[in-house]
């Protein structure tokens, strides 16, 4: 979420590559400690006067950020990290001018000049409405493909398709699916893949149905029975 302008731009999802040039000469603040926050900090540090990463709960980046990103961040002289803090308030008239940062341990609040506030704290999977037959991970994301095998719920002899859930014929794609990539482009691609898998599933279902022996009408007795009766 970005708040380089208030209130019009306060609720827009941040896109570091496109937003970074607009931060030229500004003091930018990023909330988050994952790879998305680290990548955003790198992009903004190229344009902004300073970039400050604020960690709401953590005391070190290694807990949630890849080592290669931490090493790259350490090479940027205009980037710093504030540990164990949270944004308590934002200030500005037509645009963001300052933020209040509160120390989680002491409760002390510091006001910092800021021209951009971006939030990268992840998302929650809204899957509580799904039937219990569809397997989820501990955080509520839908398990698909090979990940469904370990749940013990897959009942068919064939392997599940890449985007197929633990219920054959039901597919999941996008951010709600368990997986490391949470991007719009990935979700769009998975959506088109899911359609292809649906067609494949229906073709397989039709082929299996065609292989089954035709059932005799209840009124038609087997020929050998008719002969014996005669």
Residue frames relative to the residue before (quaternion, step in Angstrom):
aa qw qx qy qz dx dy dz
X 1.0000 0.0000 0.0000 0.0000 0.00 0.00 0.00
X 0.1591 -0.8071 0.5624 0.0839 3.56 -0.84 0.89
X 0.0605 -0.7936 0.6035 0.0477 3.57 -1.11 0.59
X 0.1272 0.8055 -0.5622 0.1372 3.57 0.78 1.03
X 0.7755 0.1317 -0.1171 0.6062 3.58 1.24 -0.28
X 0.1797 -0.7843 0.5865 0.0927 3.58 -1.03 0.75
X 0.6240 -0.2909 -0.7241 -0.0414 1.53 -1.76 1.75
X 0.4455 0.7561 -0.4248 0.2220 3.56 1.25 -0.36
X 0.7965 0.3023 -0.1492 0.5019 3.58 0.92 -0.85
X 0.4222 0.7563 -0.4302 0.2542 3.57 1.28 0.11
X 0.7760 0.3548 -0.1819 0.4886 3.57 1.07 -0.58
X 0.4904 0.6674 -0.4408 0.3460 3.59 1.17 0.28
X 0.5174 -0.6335 0.4798 0.3174 3.54 -1.06 0.79
X 0.4414 -0.7248 0.4689 0.2449 3.54 -0.83 1.01
X 0.0759 -0.7516 0.6541 0.0381 3.54 -1.13 0.80
X 0.3297 -0.8119 0.4379 0.2009 3.59 0.11 1.27
X 0.6603 0.5275 -0.3369 0.4150 3.61 0.84 -0.88
X 0.7418 0.3916 -0.2287 0.4941 3.59 0.95 -0.84
X 0.6800 0.4992 -0.2880 0.4533 3.59 1.09 -0.65
X 0.5695 0.6566 -0.3807 0.3156 3.58 1.02 -0.76
X 0.6627 0.5017 -0.3446 0.4364 3.69 0.79 -0.79
X 0.6322 0.5399 -0.3364 0.4423 3.60 1.14 -0.59
X 0.6548 0.5183 -0.3060 0.4571 3.59 1.26 -0.31
X 0.2927 0.7914 -0.4992 0.1969 3.58 1.24 0.25
X 0.8520 0.1276 -0.1214 0.4931 3.57 -0.77 1.09
X 0.5961 0.5829 -0.3565 0.4216 3.59 1.26 0.04
X 0.4200 -0.6246 0.5773 0.3165 3.53 -1.38 0.18
X 0.1015 -0.8234 0.5583 -0.0049 3.56 -0.50 1.24
X 0.1402 -0.7821 0.6035 0.0659 3.56 -1.09 0.79
X 0.1346 -0.7865 0.6020 0.0292 3.52 -0.99 0.96
X 0.1976 -0.7659 0.6023 0.1076 3.57 -0.90 0.95
X 0.5961 0.5491 -0.4134 0.4150 3.59 -0.67 1.08
X 0.2127 -0.7982 0.5554 0.0962 3.54 -1.22 0.45
X 0.5419 0.6269 -0.3990 0.3927 3.58 1.26 0.19
X 0.7531 -0.3878 0.2764 0.4540 3.55 -1.31 -0.11
X 0.6135 0.5508 -0.3572 0.4389 3.59 1.04 -0.71
X 0.6536 0.5003 -0.3075 0.4774 3.57 0.99 -0.84
X 0.6525 0.5215 -0.3119 0.4529 3.58 0.99 -0.81
X 0.6600 0.4987 -0.3067 0.4708 3.57 0.95 -0.87
X 0.6385 0.5213 -0.3235 0.4646 3.57 1.01 -0.83
X 0.6353 0.5347 -0.3315 0.4479 3.59 0.95 -0.85
X 0.6436 0.5200 -0.3233 0.4592 3.59 0.99 -0.79
X 0.6576 0.5081 -0.3153 0.4583 3.58 0.90 -0.89
X 0.7105 0.4708 -0.2701 0.4478 3.56 0.80 -1.02
X 0.6253 0.5694 -0.3525 0.4006 3.60 1.01 -0.71
X 0.5789 0.5844 -0.3728 0.4294 3.59 1.23 -0.37
X 0.7807 0.3249 -0.1478 0.5130 3.58 1.10 -0.70
X 0.6985 0.4996 -0.2812 0.4283 3.59 0.92 -0.91
X 0.5761 -0.5677 0.4527 0.3755 3.55 -1.24 0.45
X 0.7802 -0.0904 0.0659 0.6155 3.57 1.05 -0.80
X 0.1566 -0.7571 0.6279 0.0898 3.54 -1.23 0.61
X 0.0655 -0.7927 0.6061 0.0068 3.55 -0.81 1.05
X 0.2006 -0.7671 0.6003 0.1045 3.56 -0.80 1.03
X 0.1667 -0.7998 0.5742 0.0529 3.55 -0.72 1.12
X 0.1799 -0.7848 0.5880 0.0769 3.58 -0.72 1.11
X 0.3857 -0.7632 0.4714 0.2160 3.56 -0.54 1.17
X 0.8332 0.1535 -0.0472 0.5292 3.59 0.88 -0.89
X 0.6817 0.5469 -0.3015 0.3812 3.57 0.96 -0.81
X 0.3258 -0.7329 0.5632 0.1986 3.50 -1.32 0.37
X 0.7820 0.0906 -0.0980 0.6088 3.57 1.32 0.10
X 0.5666 -0.6421 0.4134 0.3095 3.55 -1.12 0.73
X 0.5742 0.6433 -0.3744 0.3409 3.58 1.08 -0.69
X 0.5849 0.6108 -0.3727 0.3820 3.58 1.13 -0.49
X 0.8416 0.1554 -0.0346 0.5161 3.58 1.04 -0.69
X 0.7137 0.4180 -0.2508 0.5030 3.61 1.23 -0.12
X 0.5439 -0.6334 0.4464 0.3221 3.56 -1.05 0.79
X 0.6116 -0.6045 0.3816 0.3391 3.53 -1.09 0.81
X 0.6459 0.5386 -0.3414 0.4197 3.59 0.93 -0.83
X 0.6474 0.5079 -0.3192 0.4702 3.58 1.08 -0.68
X 0.6266 0.5369 -0.3329 0.4565 3.58 0.99 -0.84
X 0.6583 0.5100 -0.3053 0.4619 3.57 0.98 -0.87
X 0.6628 0.4958 -0.3107 0.4673 3.59 0.98 -0.79
X 0.6364 0.5314 -0.3306 0.4509 3.58 0.99 -0.79
X 0.6390 0.5526 -0.3230 0.4267 3.56 1.06 -0.77
X 0.6586 0.5173 -0.3137 0.4474 3.62 1.17 -0.40
X 0.6258 0.5410 -0.3435 0.4445 3.60 1.24 -0.22
X 0.3514 -0.7840 0.4731 0.1952 3.61 -0.43 1.19
X 0.7115 0.4449 -0.2657 0.4746 3.62 1.13 -0.48
X 0.6202 0.5333 -0.3402 0.4640 3.57 1.23 0.41
X 0.0450 0.7883 -0.6125 0.0381 3.57 -0.96 0.86
X 0.3036 -0.7464 0.5683 0.1667 3.56 -1.30 0.34
X 0.1812 -0.7462 0.6321 0.1043 3.55 -1.04 0.87
X 0.2098 -0.8070 0.5436 0.0960 3.58 -0.59 1.13
X 0.8525 0.1790 -0.1207 0.4761 3.56 -1.24 0.56
X 0.5614 0.5793 -0.3995 0.4355 3.57 0.86 0.95
X 0.1439 -0.7758 0.6067 0.0972 3.54 -1.30 0.25
X 0.4955 -0.6300 0.5036 0.3225 3.55 -1.23 0.53
X 0.2222 -0.8121 0.5320 0.0904 3.55 -0.61 1.17
X 0.7992 -0.0746 0.0790 0.5912 3.61 1.09 -0.66
X 0.2276 -0.7341 0.6188 0.1621 3.54 -1.31 0.40
X 0.1558 -0.8003 0.5771 0.0475 3.57 -1.10 0.73
X 0.4098 0.6876 -0.5359 0.2684 3.54 -1.10 0.75
X 0.4229 -0.6880 0.5279 0.2628 3.54 -1.22 0.50
X 0.8189 0.0999 -0.0278 0.5644 3.56 0.22 -1.26
X 0.7858 0.0831 -0.0470 0.6111 3.55 1.22 -0.44
X 0.6420 -0.5266 0.3902 0.3979 3.54 -1.27 0.37
X 0.1036 -0.8175 0.5660 0.0263 3.56 -0.86 0.99
X 0.8092 -0.0503 0.0656 0.5817 3.60 1.06 -0.67
X 0.1713 -0.7536 0.6217 0.1274 3.54 -1.30 0.38
X 0.3324 -0.6993 0.5907 0.2272 3.55 -1.25 0.52
X 0.1269 -0.7899 0.5990 0.0342 3.57 -0.76 1.09
X 0.1645 -0.8099 0.5603 0.0563 3.56 -0.70 1.12
X 0.4127 -0.6915 0.5437 0.2364 3.56 -0.95 0.97
X 0.4298 -0.7408 0.4568 0.2404 3.58 -0.62 1.12
X 0.6826 0.4952 -0.2854 0.4554 3.60 1.11 -0.62
X 0.8024 0.2981 -0.1354 0.4990 3.57 0.83 -1.00
X 0.4155 -0.7135 0.4669 0.3166 3.57 1.16 -0.52
X 0.4625 0.6844 -0.4443 0.3469 3.58 1.27 -0.04
X 0.2246 -0.7888 0.5645 0.0931 3.57 -1.00 0.88
X 0.1040 -0.7868 0.6079 0.0245 3.55 -0.97 0.95
X 0.2806 -0.7551 0.5666 0.1731 3.58 -0.91 0.88
X 0.0886 -0.8028 0.5896 -0.0007 3.54 -0.84 1.09
X 0.4685 -0.6364 0.5258 0.3147 3.57 -1.02 0.76
X 0.0658 0.8094 -0.5764 0.0912 3.58 -0.88 0.92
X 0.1935 -0.7823 0.5845 0.0949 3.52 -0.99 0.91
X 0.8053 0.0844 -0.0559 0.5841 3.57 1.27 -0.03
X 0.0588 -0.7881 0.6128 0.0020 3.56 -0.88 0.97
X 0.0100 -0.8108 0.5827 -0.0537 3.56 -0.65 1.15
X 0.2073 -0.8095 0.5460 0.0606 3.54 -0.84 1.04
X 0.0181 0.7832 -0.6179 0.0663 3.56 -0.78 1.12
X 0.2416 0.8042 -0.5032 0.2042 3.58 0.38 1.22
X 0.6392 -0.5553 0.3347 0.4135 3.59 1.17 0.43
X 0.3299 -0.7272 0.5698 0.1944 3.53 -1.33 -0.22
X 0.3923 -0.6866 0.5576 0.2523 3.54 -1.31 0.35
X 0.4190 -0.6918 0.5282 0.2586 3.56 -1.04 0.76
X 0.2255 -0.7800 0.5722 0.1158 3.58 -0.63 1.13
X 0.2799 0.7924 -0.4876 0.2366 3.58 0.39 1.25
X 0.3464 0.7703 -0.4836 0.2296 3.60 1.23 0.21
X 0.6380 0.5561 -0.3202 0.4257 3.60 1.17 -0.53
X 0.5444 0.6473 -0.3976 0.3559 3.61 1.20 -0.33
X 0.5846 -0.5679 0.4481 0.3673 3.56 -1.22 0.53
X 0.5675 -0.6319 0.4003 0.3441 3.62 -1.00 0.72
X 0.5526 0.6186 -0.3973 0.3927 3.60 1.19 -0.31
X 0.6433 0.4952 -0.3251 0.4850 3.60 1.19 -0.43
X 0.3559 -0.7768 0.4864 0.1825 3.57 -0.49 1.23
X 0.1163 -0.7799 0.6141 0.0336 3.54 -1.06 0.92
X 0.4638 -0.6250 0.5197 0.3524 3.56 -1.23 0.26
X 0.7550 -0.4102 0.2552 0.4434 3.59 -1.27 0.02
X 0.7096 0.4346 -0.2557 0.4921 3.59 1.16 -0.53
X 0.6219 -0.5917 0.3278 0.3946 3.57 1.26 0.12
X 0.5021 0.6379 -0.4406 0.3832 3.59 1.24 0.16
X 0.5198 -0.6754 0.4400 0.2832 3.55 -1.05 0.85
X 0.3295 -0.7300 0.5686 0.1877 3.55 -0.92 0.98
X 0.0098 -0.8026 0.5957 -0.0309 3.56 -0.92 0.92
X 0.8114 0.2909 -0.1967 0.4672 3.54 -1.33 0.24
X 0.8467 -0.1145 0.1027 0.5094 3.56 -1.00 -0.86
X 0.5781 0.6004 -0.3796 0.4015 3.61 1.15 -0.49
X 0.6215 0.5534 -0.3510 0.4293 3.61 1.14 -0.46
X 0.5314 0.6549 -0.4002 0.3585 3.59 1.19 -0.48
X 0.7039 0.4934 -0.2735 0.4316 3.56 0.92 -0.90
X 0.5882 0.5986 -0.3679 0.4005 3.59 1.23 -0.23
X 0.4001 -0.7270 0.4669 0.3055 3.58 1.21 -0.46
X 0.5796 0.6112 -0.3653 0.3963 3.59 1.27 0.15
X 0.5637 0.5968 -0.3971 0.4104 3.58 1.23 -0.27
X 0.1735 -0.8474 0.5006 0.0350 3.58 -0.59 1.18
X 0.6211 0.5639 -0.3549 0.4126 3.62 1.16 -0.28
X 0.5821 -0.5891 0.4369 0.3510 3.55 -1.27 0.45
X 0.6675 0.4820 -0.3063 0.4778 3.59 1.03 -0.69
X 0.5552 -0.5761 0.4748 0.3666 3.55 -1.31 0.31
X 0.5226 -0.6210 0.4647 0.3539 3.61 -1.07 0.58
X 0.5323 -0.5983 0.4847 0.3520 3.54 -1.15 0.59
X 0.7315 -0.4738 0.2715 0.4082 3.55 -1.23 0.54
X 0.7971 0.2720 -0.1242 0.5246 3.61 0.90 -0.92
X 0.4661 0.6915 -0.4350 0.3397 3.58 1.26 0.23
X 0.4040 -0.7151 0.5211 0.2321 3.57 -0.95 0.89
X 0.7172 -0.4245 0.3183 0.4518 3.57 -1.29 -0.16
X 0.6499 0.4258 -0.3127 0.5465 3.58 1.29 -0.13
X 0.4245 -0.7268 0.4695 0.2665 3.63 -0.43 1.14
X 0.7921 0.3039 -0.2324 0.4757 3.55 -0.91 0.93
X 0.6713 0.4065 -0.2993 0.5428 3.58 1.28 -0.08
X 0.1127 -0.8260 0.5523 -0.0029 3.55 -0.68 1.16
X 0.1631 -0.7756 0.6034 0.0879 3.56 -1.20 0.55
X 0.0266 0.7958 -0.6041 0.0308 3.58 -1.07 0.70
X 0.7084 0.4592 -0.3326 0.4204 3.53 -1.28 0.35
X 0.8120 -0.3102 0.1989 0.4526 3.54 -1.32 -0.28
X 0.6172 0.5729 -0.3540 0.4069 3.61 1.11 -0.54
X 0.6186 0.5461 -0.3361 0.4540 3.57 1.26 -0.32
X 0.5223 -0.6218 0.4796 0.3324 3.57 -1.05 0.78
X 0.4324 0.6721 -0.5108 0.3169 3.56 -0.80 1.00
X 0.5906 -0.6336 0.3834 0.3206 3.58 -1.17 0.52
X 0.7042 0.4657 -0.2654 0.4656 3.60 1.12 -0.55
X 0.0140 0.7780 -0.6265 0.0448 3.57 -0.71 1.13
X 0.3396 0.7275 -0.5147 0.3008 3.55 0.22 1.29
X 0.5992 -0.5796 0.4133 0.3664 3.57 -1.14 0.66
X 0.6553 0.5220 -0.3189 0.4431 3.59 0.90 -0.92
X 0.6481 0.5101 -0.3197 0.4665 3.58 1.00 -0.81
X 0.6471 0.5240 -0.3213 0.4511 3.59 0.97 -0.83
X 0.6433 0.5144 -0.3202 0.4680 3.59 0.99 -0.83
X 0.6626 0.5039 -0.3042 0.4631 3.57 0.94 -0.88
X 0.6615 0.4985 -0.3091 0.4674 3.57 0.96 -0.85
X 0.5998 0.5685 -0.3603 0.4326 3.59 1.08 -0.64
X 0.6777 0.4680 -0.2915 0.4866 3.58 0.94 -0.86
X 0.6201 0.5311 -0.3396 0.4670 3.58 1.10 -0.69
X 0.6326 0.5456 -0.3346 0.4361 3.58 0.97 -0.84
X 0.6284 0.5276 -0.3365 0.4620 3.59 1.01 -0.78
X 0.6459 0.5128 -0.3177 0.4678 3.57 0.97 -0.84
X 0.6562 0.5034 -0.3111 0.4682 3.61 0.98 -0.80
X 0.6036 0.5472 -0.3586 0.4556 3.60 1.06 -0.68
X 0.6558 0.4993 -0.3103 0.4736 3.58 0.94 -0.89
X 0.6448 0.5146 -0.3196 0.4661 3.59 0.99 -0.82
X 0.6412 0.5286 -0.3195 0.4553 3.58 0.97 -0.86
X 0.6761 0.4855 -0.2958 0.4688 3.58 0.93 -0.88
X 0.6234 0.5244 -0.3429 0.4678 3.60 1.04 -0.70
X 0.6654 0.4970 -0.3032 0.4671 3.57 0.92 -0.90
X 0.6448 0.5204 -0.3215 0.4583 3.57 1.00 -0.83
X 0.6574 0.5045 -0.3085 0.4671 3.58 1.00 -0.80
X 0.6474 0.5155 -0.3198 0.4614 3.58 1.00 -0.80
X 0.6621 0.5009 -0.3086 0.4642 3.58 0.97 -0.82
X 0.6339 0.5269 -0.3277 0.4617 3.56 1.06 -0.72
X 0.6548 0.5238 -0.3106 0.4476 3.57 1.04 -0.80
X 0.6496 0.5330 -0.3133 0.4424 3.59 1.14 -0.59
X 0.5820 0.5968 -0.3803 0.4006 3.58 1.16 -0.41
X 0.5062 -0.6450 0.4672 0.3309 3.64 -0.98 0.75
X 0.5234 -0.6452 0.4590 0.3148 3.53 -1.03 0.84
X 0.4015 -0.7110 0.5261 0.2376 3.57 -1.01 0.83
X 0.4163 -0.6962 0.5260 0.2557 3.59 -1.03 0.83
X 0.5457 -0.5829 0.4698 0.3764 3.58 -1.07 0.59
X 0.5966 -0.5971 0.3990 0.3583 3.61 -1.08 0.69
X 0.6738 0.5130 -0.3013 0.4383 3.60 1.07 -0.64
X 0.6612 0.5000 -0.3077 0.4670 3.57 1.25 -0.36
X 0.2214 -0.7863 0.5658 0.1121 3.59 -0.53 1.14
X 0.5983 -0.5559 0.4217 0.3941 3.59 -1.11 0.55
X 0.6028 -0.6106 0.3760 0.3499 3.60 -1.05 0.78
X 0.6614 0.5108 -0.3347 0.4355 3.55 0.93 -0.80
X 0.6172 0.5263 -0.3495 0.4690 3.59 1.12 -0.56
X 0.6342 0.5284 -0.3304 0.4576 3.53 1.02 -0.86
X 0.6625 0.5115 -0.3168 0.4461 3.60 0.91 -0.84
X 0.6540 0.5043 -0.3191 0.4650 3.54 0.97 -0.83
X 0.6620 0.5057 -0.3224 0.4495 3.56 0.98 -0.75
X 0.6573 0.5257 -0.3195 0.4353 3.55 1.06 -0.67
